Each structure stands twice: as C-alpha cells, then as structure tokens.
Amino acid sequence: MARAKNPSTNNPTRKQVITMPEAGTMTPVRKAVSLGNPVPTDLEDQIRRRAYELYEERGRTPGFEHEDWLRAEHEILARKARSQSA
C-alpha cells in the first residue's frame, strides 16, 4: 500500500517571502580588512544604510532589494571617488 505524502512538506505552491528588516534591528557585521584590500570596513555599512533609505523612500515596497543595493553602491562609490579626486 502506498504511503500518503505529507502535504506540509511537499507543497510546491508555498513560496518564501523575504522582507527588509526594520532599521536598527540587525546586528552590524564587521569584516576584517586585509592589508591588500584598502576598502574601509564601513563601506558595506554605508551601502546597506543607503539601500534601506531607498527602500523607505519607495514606501517599503518589497521586491527591489537588488536594484536598491546596486543604486546605493553606485552612489556611495561615486561619492567616494569624487572626494578622493578633489
């Protein structure tokens, strides 16, 4: 006799939804910077904060995490390049 499948583990229609965390709820993660990598340790934090600002400016609409990150990265790196060339 065939065994019945467990519906809670074999349901292909269940989708995981990932949302942005509220500001201040995440513990910051610091990465060590090697001597060969002159990127400041807070660069990723600056990008993360700007990406979250973009998320909030859009009304906290999920689904644009990648676009927010890329735009924030572009803005932060451009700002850094301008300050180094001045």
N, C-alpha and C positions, 0 to 999 in steps of 0.2 A: 504494500500500500504506500502511495506517495505521501511525503511529508508536506504539510502546509507551509507556505512561506510566511515569514514574519513581516507583516505589512509595514511596520515602523522602520525596518532597516533596508527593505528592498523597494522603496517607493522612489522611482526615478523623477517624479514631478516635484519633489521637495528641493527647494533652492535655498542656498545660504545667502543671507543679505549682510553685507558689511557696511557699517556706517562710520562716519568720522567721530572720534571721541570728543567729548567736551573739552574746552581749553582748560588746562591745569589738572586734568585727571590722569594724565600719563606721566610716569616717572621718566625723566630725561635719561637717555643712554649716551654715555660719553665713550668715544672710541679713541684709542691711543693713536697718536700721530707719530709715525716713524720719522727719522731724520731725513730720509729720502723723499718724504711726502710733505711739502710745505703748506698744505691746506690746513687752515685753522680748525680746531676741534669744534668751534661753534658754527661753522658754515652750514652744516646739515641742519642744525637747530634754527638758524635764520631762515633757511628754505622751508622748513617744516612750519614755522610760525607764519610765513607769508602765504604758504599754500592754505593754511587754515583760515587766514584773513580772506582770501579769495573765496573759499567755501562759504564763509559767513556772508560776504558781500552778495553772493548769489542766492541768498535766502536758505542756506543749508540744504540745498538740493543735492541728494547723493547721485553718484554715477559719473562724476567728473574729476575723480581723485587724480588720475594720471595727468589730465590736462592742467589741473591746478598745480601739481608738482612741477611740471615742465615750465609753466609760465613763471612760477616763483623762482625756480632755478635760474631761468634766463634773466629775470630782473635782478636777483642778488648778484650773480656773476658779472652782469653788465655794470652794476653799481660799483662792484669791487674793482673792475678793470678801469673805470673812469677815475676812481680815487687813486689808483696806482700810477696812472699816466699824468695826473695833474701835479 
